[in-house]
Amino acid sequence: MTATIHYEGNLRCNATHLQSGTAIETDAPTDNRGKGERFSPTDMVCTALATCMATTMAMKASDINIELKGMVIDVQKHMAAEPRRISKIDVKVNFPPTLALQDSDRIYLQKIGDNCPVVKSLNTDIILNISYQ
């Protein structure tokens, strides 16, 4: 098992990662009867995408002696109404400003990011707008 989720009431959940014991709380967004005081479940999907991209790129970068510490990824979720779902995710990957990547390394890392496990797990109806800076 990966996690145990407890519904706390008032549209809030508490998820505990079983291996580490760390916890994440979620809340419904303000545009869907929630307080928006925590990540929403759909926020978590977008966050999972960005962290998966960062992690897989960092793994492969270390294999070729490139350090991505300081990389920043901004992610923006867009929702559709009928049915309510994530319709588009904008991802902006900002490599560390002091990192001078060769074109071949940049292309390699972009391919890794564009094909991370979460990208491959998302519904193909979701528009992914990924840019690298």
MDAnalysis code that builds the backbone (N, CA, C; Angstrom):
import MDAnalysis as mda
import numpy as np

u = mda.Universe.empty(399, n_residues=133, atom_resindex=np.repeat(np.arange(133), 3), trajectory=True)
u.add_TopologyAttr("name", ["N", "CA", "C"] * 133)
u.add_TopologyAttr("resid", np.arange(1, 134))
u.add_TopologyAttr("resname", ["MET", "THR", "ALA", "THR", "ILE", "HIS", "TYR", "GLU", "GLY", "ASN", "LEU", "ARG", "CYS", "ASN", "ALA", "THR", "HIS", "LEU", "GLN", "SER", "GLY", "THR", "ALA", "ILE", "GLU", "THR", "ASP", "ALA", "PRO", "THR", "ASP", "ASN", "ARG", "GLY", "LYS", "GLY", "GLU", "ARG", "PHE", "SER", "PRO", "THR", "ASP", "MET", "VAL", "CYS", "THR", "ALA", "LEU", "ALA", "THR", "CYS", "MET", "ALA", "THR", "THR", "MET", "ALA", "MET", "LYS", "ALA", "SER", "ASP", "ILE", "ASN", "ILE", "GLU", "LEU", "LYS", "GLY", "MET", "VAL", "ILE", "ASP", "VAL", "GLN", "LYS", "HIS", "MET", "ALA", "ALA", "GLU", "PRO", "ARG", "ARG", "ILE", "SER", "LYS", "ILE", "ASP", "VAL", "LYS", "VAL", "ASN", "PHE", "PRO", "PRO", "THR", "LEU", "ALA", "LEU", "GLN", "ASP", "SER", "ASP", "ARG", "ILE", "TYR", "LEU", "GLN", "LYS", "ILE", "GLY", "ASP", "ASN", "CYS", "PRO", "VAL", "VAL", "LYS", "SER", "LEU", "ASN", "THR", "ASP", "ILE", "ILE", "LEU", "ASN", "ILE", "SER", "TYR", "GLN"])
u.atoms.positions = np.array([
    [0.841, -1.179, 0.000],
    [0.000, 0.000, 0.000],
    [0.889, 1.247, 0.000],
    [0.416, 2.296, -0.639],
    [1.182, 3.536, -0.764],
    [0.813, 4.545, 0.323],
    [-0.491, 4.744, 0.522],
    [-0.957, 5.789, 1.446],
    [-2.299, 5.388, 2.034],
    [-2.607, 6.025, 3.147],
    [-3.930, 5.919, 3.754],
    [-4.517, 7.314, 3.806],
    [-5.747, 7.428, 3.350],
    [-6.413, 8.725, 3.291],
    [-7.585, 8.721, 4.255],
    [-7.643, 9.752, 5.088],
    [-8.754, 9.931, 6.022],
    [-9.540, 11.164, 5.605],
    [-10.834, 11.000, 5.408],
    [-11.693, 12.155, 5.149],
    [-11.999, 12.789, 6.486],
    [-11.648, 14.081, 6.635],
    [-11.763, 14.780, 7.906],
    [-13.059, 15.564, 8.042],
    [-13.856, 15.617, 6.977],
    [-15.062, 16.434, 6.976],
    [-14.766, 17.792, 6.358],
    [-15.811, 18.544, 6.053],
    [-15.662, 19.881, 5.478],
    [-14.793, 19.891, 4.212],
    [-14.890, 18.818, 3.419],
    [-14.210, 18.690, 2.135],
    [-12.691, 18.653, 2.253],
    [-12.191, 18.174, 3.403],
    [-10.758, 18.100, 3.646],
    [-10.355, 16.652, 3.898],
    [-9.197, 16.272, 3.323],
    [-8.636, 14.931, 3.522],
    [-7.230, 15.043, 4.088],
    [-6.824, 13.999, 4.779],
    [-5.467, 13.880, 5.282],
    [-4.901, 12.576, 4.726],
    [-3.831, 12.672, 3.955],
    [-3.199, 11.504, 3.362],
    [-1.857, 11.263, 4.037],
    [-1.625, 10.036, 4.462],
    [-0.357, 9.680, 5.095],
    [0.385, 8.699, 4.205],
    [1.603, 9.061, 3.856],
    [2.495, 8.186, 3.080],
    [3.005, 7.120, 4.039],
    [2.713, 5.860, 3.740],
    [2.979, 4.800, 4.700],
    [4.462, 4.528, 4.914],
    [5.282, 4.630, 3.895],
    [6.707, 4.343, 4.059],
    [7.406, 5.376, 4.928],
    [7.078, 6.653, 4.743],
    [7.784, 7.716, 5.464],
    [7.001, 8.300, 6.636],
    [5.685, 8.142, 6.611],
    [4.853, 8.743, 7.654],
    [4.536, 10.204, 7.413],
    [5.004, 10.784, 6.309],
    [4.688, 12.182, 6.039],
    [3.217, 12.315, 5.645],
    [2.688, 13.494, 5.899],
    [1.256, 13.716, 5.645],
    [1.041, 14.908, 4.732],
    [-0.030, 14.821, 3.958],
    [-0.465, 15.908, 3.087],
    [-1.951, 16.103, 3.338],
    [-2.355, 17.347, 3.512],
    [-3.774, 17.658, 3.631],
    [-4.263, 18.252, 2.320],
    [-5.477, 17.910, 1.946],
    [-6.083, 18.526, 0.775],
    [-7.377, 19.200, 1.181],
    [-7.784, 20.162, 0.381],
    [-9.020, 20.897, 0.596],
    [-9.646, 21.134, -0.773],
    [-10.954, 21.198, -0.804],
    [-11.610, 21.544, -2.064],
    [-11.282, 22.995, -2.410],
    [-11.190, 23.315, -3.709],
    [-10.880, 24.695, -4.098],
    [-12.071, 25.623, -3.854],
    [-11.782, 26.895, -3.783],
    [-12.825, 27.882, -3.490],
    [-13.890, 27.946, -4.583],
    [-13.530, 27.578, -5.809],
    [-14.529, 27.598, -6.883],
    [-15.376, 26.322, -6.918],
    [-15.164, 25.449, -5.922],
    [-15.943, 24.216, -5.858],
    [-16.288, 23.869, -4.407],
    [-16.810, 24.867, -3.683],
    [-17.345, 24.716, -2.332],
    [-16.311, 24.497, -1.241],
    [-15.042, 24.671, -1.546],
    [-14.010, 24.484, -0.531],
    [-13.491, 25.801, 0.002],
    [-12.578, 25.692, 0.948],
    [-11.944, 26.869, 1.531],
    [-10.656, 27.242, 0.808],
    [-10.104, 26.325, 0.020],
    [-8.861, 26.607, -0.700],
    [-7.686, 26.844, 0.230],
    [-7.703, 26.224, 1.400],
    [-6.639, 26.439, 2.379],
    [-5.477, 25.452, 2.240],
    [-5.635, 24.479, 1.374],
    [-4.614, 23.468, 1.118],
    [-4.604, 23.193, -0.382],
    [-3.672, 22.391, -0.849],
    [-3.719, 21.918, -2.221],
    [-5.046, 21.197, -2.431],
    [-5.646, 21.385, -3.607],
    [-6.813, 20.582, -3.961],
    [-6.301, 19.285, -4.595],
    [-7.138, 18.263, -4.706],
    [-6.687, 17.045, -5.390],
    [-6.183, 17.315, -6.811],
    [-6.837, 18.202, -7.552],
    [-6.360, 18.502, -8.906],
    [-5.067, 19.315, -8.872],
    [-4.870, 20.146, -7.844],
    [-3.584, 20.821, -7.661],
    [-2.476, 19.783, -7.469],
    [-2.799, 18.729, -6.723],
    [-1.817, 17.679, -6.460],
    [-1.424, 16.959, -7.741],
    [-2.370, 16.760, -8.652],
    [-2.047, 16.124, -9.934],
    [-1.015, 16.974, -10.681],
    [-1.250, 18.276, -10.737],
    [-0.334, 19.175, -11.444],
    [1.011, 19.261, -10.736],
    [0.983, 19.265, -9.420],
    [2.212, 19.283, -8.637],
    [2.980, 17.983, -8.834],
    [2.260, 16.862, -8.888],
    [2.907, 15.571, -9.151],
    [3.598, 15.589, -10.509],
    [2.954, 16.187, -11.495],
    [3.559, 16.300, -12.823],
    [4.885, 17.053, -12.735],
    [4.873, 18.216, -12.126],
    [6.083, 19.048, -12.057],
    [7.189, 18.384, -11.239],
    [6.843, 17.773, -10.127],
    [7.878, 17.125, -9.312],
    [8.417, 15.877, -9.990],
    [7.585, 15.166, -10.744],
    [8.058, 14.004, -11.493],
    [9.025, 14.447, -12.584],
    [8.684, 15.516, -13.287],
    [9.585, 16.040, -14.312],
    [10.931, 16.416, -13.694],
    [10.899, 17.126, -12.574],
    [12.130, 17.559, -11.913],
    [12.960, 16.364, -11.464],
    [12.308, 15.390, -10.865],
    [13.021, 14.230, -10.339],
    [13.655, 13.400, -11.444],
    [12.899, 13.115, -12.501],
    [13.451, 12.282, -13.567],
    [14.549, 13.020, -14.327],
    [14.380, 14.323, -14.547],
    [15.445, 15.078, -15.210],
    [16.702, 15.113, -14.335],
    [16.535, 15.286, -13.024],
    [17.694, 15.339, -12.118],
    [18.427, 13.999, -12.087],
    [17.670, 12.890, -12.132],
    [18.311, 11.566, -12.160],
    [19.207, 11.424, -13.392],
    [18.639, 11.740, -14.545],
    [19.390, 11.596, -15.801],
    [20.504, 12.632, -15.917],
    [20.257, 13.823, -15.385],
    [21.296, 14.856, -15.402],
    [22.510, 14.415, -14.587],
    [22.275, 13.802, -13.441],
    [23.409, 13.362, -12.619],
    [24.220, 12.287, -13.330],
    [23.566, 11.499, -14.183],
    [24.279, 10.478, -14.957],
    [25.279, 11.086, -15.939],
    [25.042, 12.329, -16.342],
    [25.956, 12.999, -17.275],
    [26.667, 14.186, -16.600],
    [26.752, 14.102, -15.260],
    [27.485, 15.083, -14.440],
    [26.951, 16.505, -14.565],
    [25.619, 16.627, -14.604],
    [24.979, 17.939, -14.592],
    [24.158, 18.039, -13.319],
    [24.309, 19.134, -12.595],
    [23.573, 19.368, -11.354],
    [22.423, 20.333, -11.622],
    [21.194, 19.894, -11.348],
    [20.016, 20.742, -11.584],
    [19.515, 21.444, -10.324],
    [20.280, 21.378, -9.234],
    [19.877, 22.071, -8.010],
    [19.667, 23.544, -8.328],
    [18.533, 24.080, -7.897],
    [18.181, 25.465, -8.200],
    [17.183, 25.588, -9.336],
    [16.872, 24.465, -9.995],
    [15.846, 24.490, -11.039],
    [14.508, 24.828, -10.391],
    [13.714, 25.640, -11.078],
    [12.381, 26.022, -10.594],
    [11.377, 25.672, -11.677],
    [10.289, 25.040, -11.260],
    [9.230, 24.701, -12.205],
    [7.939, 25.353, -11.729],
    [7.354, 26.162, -12.586],
    [6.054, 26.786, -12.301],
    [4.989, 25.999, -13.044],
    [3.875, 25.735, -12.368],
    [2.807, 24.949, -12.976],
    [1.477, 25.668, -12.757],
    [0.656, 25.696, -13.800],
    [-0.662, 26.349, -13.752],
    [-1.703, 25.379, -14.262],
    [-2.747, 25.190, -13.481],
    [-3.840, 24.288, -13.826],
    [-4.989, 25.073, -14.428],
    [-5.616, 24.495, -15.447],
    [-6.821, 25.056, -16.054],
    [-7.906, 23.994, -15.966],
    [-9.071, 24.391, -15.491],
    [-10.172, 23.453, -15.308],
    [-11.243, 23.652, -16.370],
    [-11.896, 22.564, -16.752],
    [-13.076, 22.598, -17.621],
    [-14.300, 22.363, -16.738],
    [-15.450, 22.848, -17.192],
    [-16.657, 22.774, -16.372],
    [-17.459, 21.486, -16.564],
    [-17.645, 21.062, -17.779],
    [-18.529, 19.922, -18.046],
    [-17.835, 18.865, -18.878],
    [-17.419, 17.765, -18.338],
    [-17.399, 17.483, -16.906],
    [-16.238, 18.231, -16.240],
    [-16.377, 18.471, -14.950],
    [-15.318, 19.161, -14.205],
    [-14.075, 18.277, -14.216],
    [-13.013, 18.833, -14.782],
    [-11.771, 18.084, -14.930],
    [-10.642, 19.047, -15.263],
    [-9.423, 18.569, -15.156],
    [-8.274, 19.340, -15.621],
    [-8.298, 19.304, -17.140],
    [-8.310, 20.474, -17.766],
    [-8.326, 20.519, -19.233],
    [-6.961, 20.860, -19.819],
    [-6.158, 21.625, -19.064],
    [-4.850, 22.048, -19.570],
    [-3.924, 22.288, -18.394],
    [-2.648, 21.973, -18.603],
    [-1.625, 22.255, -17.598],
    [-0.476, 22.973, -18.290],
    [-0.153, 24.170, -17.787],
    [1.000, 24.928, -18.269],
    [2.164, 24.656, -17.325],
    [3.294, 24.262, -17.890],
    [4.487, 23.971, -17.103],
    [5.638, 24.787, -17.673],
    [6.308, 25.538, -16.812],
    [7.470, 26.319, -17.235],
    [8.673, 25.850, -16.415],
    [9.586, 25.176, -17.086],
    [10.795, 24.664, -16.442],
    [11.885, 25.712, -16.595],
    [12.411, 26.157, -15.479],
    [13.487, 27.151, -15.468],
    [14.752, 26.467, -14.952],
    [15.659, 26.152, -15.877],
    [16.924, 25.561, -15.472],
    [17.681, 26.581, -14.610],
    [18.578, 26.116, -13.745],
    [19.329, 27.060, -12.907],
    [19.995, 28.136, -13.773],
    [19.891, 29.396, -13.358],
    [20.406, 30.489, -14.201],
    [21.903, 30.418, -14.456],
    [22.646, 29.783, -13.574],
    [24.102, 29.700, -13.756],
    [24.514, 28.475, -14.572],
    [23.550, 27.637, -14.936],
    [23.853, 26.415, -15.674],
    [23.965, 26.709, -17.171],
    [25.116, 26.402, -17.731],
    [25.329, 26.584, -19.174],
    [25.208, 25.215, -19.838],
    [24.005, 24.906, -20.309],
    [23.763, 23.611, -20.940],
    [24.144, 23.643, -22.415],
    [24.787, 22.592, -22.864],
    [25.002, 22.424, -24.299],
    [23.650, 22.083, -24.921],
    [23.470, 22.434, -26.176],
    [22.198, 22.169, -26.852],
    [21.812, 20.700, -26.778],
    [22.776, 19.808, -26.950],
    [22.476, 18.375, -26.915],
    [21.989, 17.939, -25.528],
    [22.565, 18.504, -24.463],
    [22.127, 18.178, -23.101],
    [20.740, 18.744, -22.821],
    [20.480, 19.948, -23.286],
    [19.170, 20.570, -23.109],
    [18.090, 19.719, -23.803],
    [18.343, 19.317, -25.029],
    [17.384, 18.495, -25.772],
    [17.158, 17.166, -25.057],
    [18.222, 16.568, -24.564],
    [18.140, 15.306, -23.823],
    [17.267, 15.463, -22.579],
    [17.523, 16.499, -21.788],
    [16.761, 16.708, -20.559],
    [15.305, 17.051, -20.857],
    [15.051, 17.822, -21.881],
    [13.670, 18.127, -22.260],
    [12.915, 16.851, -22.638],
    [13.567, 15.967, -23.362],
    [12.934, 14.706, -23.739],
    [12.605, 13.880, -22.492],
    [13.496, 13.888, -21.525],
    [13.242, 13.180, -20.263],
    [12.037, 13.799, -19.560],
    [12.018, 15.125, -19.425],
    [10.902, 15.803, -18.766],
    [9.578, 15.566, -19.471],
    [9.604, 15.617, -20.791],
    [8.375, 15.445, -21.579],
    [7.825, 14.024, -21.535],
    [8.627, 13.094, -21.043],
    [8.230, 11.687, -21.031],
    [8.314, 11.054, -19.649],
    [8.210, 11.870, -18.602],
    [8.275, 11.323, -17.252],
    [7.046, 10.434, -16.992],
    [7.083, 9.592, -15.968],
    [5.970, 8.689, -15.697],
    [4.614, 9.376, -15.499],
    [4.591, 10.549, -14.895],
    [3.301, 11.218, -14.705],
    [2.766, 11.721, -16.037],
    [3.613, 12.267, -16.895],
    [3.160, 12.675, -18.234],
    [2.502, 11.487, -18.916],
    [3.153, 10.331, -18.838],
    [2.645, 9.138, -19.503],
    [1.382, 8.590, -18.835],
    [1.073, 9.033, -17.618],
    [-0.100, 8.554, -16.884],
    [-1.317, 9.456, -17.038],
    [-1.117, 10.674, -17.534],
    [-2.227, 11.616, -17.668],
    [-3.103, 11.273, -18.874],
    [-4.375, 11.597, -18.756],
    [-5.301, 11.420, -19.865],
    [-4.811, 12.243, -21.059],
    [-4.844, 11.659, -22.229],
    [-4.346, 12.359, -23.421],
    [-5.242, 13.529, -23.826],
    [-6.429, 13.652, -23.231],
    [-7.290, 14.809, -23.491],
    [-6.766, 16.073, -22.818],
    [-5.897, 15.918, -21.818],
    [-5.334, 17.081, -21.127],
    [-4.256, 17.701, -22.010],
    [-4.397, 18.988, -22.272],
    [-3.404, 19.724, -23.062],
    [-2.225, 20.058, -22.156],
    [-1.041, 19.619, -22.544],
    [0.177, 19.941, -21.799],
    [0.957, 20.988, -22.582],
    [1.159, 22.125, -21.957],
    [1.931, 23.210, -22.554],
    [3.207, 23.338, -21.726],
    [4.261, 22.688, -22.194],
    [5.523, 22.638, -21.442],
    [6.572, 23.463, -22.145],
    [7.194, 24.386, -21.396],
    [8.284, 25.182, -21.954],
    [9.500, 25.070, -21.048],
    [10.654, 25.251, -21.648],
    [11.932, 25.150, -20.942],
    [12.692, 26.448, -21.150],
    [13.188, 27.008, -20.072],
    [13.945, 28.260, -20.125],
    [15.378, 28.026, -19.685],
])
